[in-house]
Amino acid sequence: MYVITVVGNLLLILATVSDTHLHTPMYFFLSNLSFVDISFTSTTIPKMLLNIQTQSKVITYKSCITQMYLFLLFIILDILLLTVMSYDRFVAICHPLHYMVIMNPRLCVLLVLACWIVVVSLFYGTGLSVYLSSAVTQNSHSSATASVMYTVVTPMLNPFIYSLRNKDIKNALKVIFKRATVEWLFYLGLKKIPMITRLKA
């Protein structure tokens, strides 16, 4: 699931960056959401997989603090970006004729920057202090299942839910795959040419 999450979200970012038709506010926010989802899952899942393989649950204090910092940072960013995306869709539906004027590139960048800044200054300090000061420890199977659901399953499904059912994204991915296939075949052809010349000699 972790590999699917990373590959799916990377493909979405690659599609939005490479195709000029997708340089719109909606896809700008989607690519940012994909980046945050990759970062969000990468803060906990690799360590979890290592723990499963080594049968060890040990983590250093510094690693724990760093992991908690990044975890809270990206989970709140995820929520704020979804809020910004909701505003984008509201403008597109309620003010379609003024959409490109209202959702101009400057505003889109400012909204994303605001998400990065409502996280660091407001939510992060209080969230970390509450989480670390909590004396309650839950070690049940149900809490572990719930944590896997929101740390792995949701980020994995986001590319499918928000983009892969979209015709523009599908077309962009087809172009990327065709280009990669042509380049790969060209590369293989170049490798075969010297071999053929050697056989003829």
Secondary structure, DSSP 8 states (H G I E B T S, - for coil): -HHHHHHHHHHHHHHHHH-GGG-SHHHHHHHHHHHHHHHHHHTTHHHHHHHHHHT-----HHHHHHHHHHHHHHHHHHHHHHHHHHHHHHHHHH-GGGHHHHT-HHHHHHHHHHHHHHIIIIIIHHHHHHHHH-------HHHHHHHHIIIIIHHHHHHHHHTTTSHHHHHHHHHHHHHHHHHHHHHHHHHHHHHHHHHH-
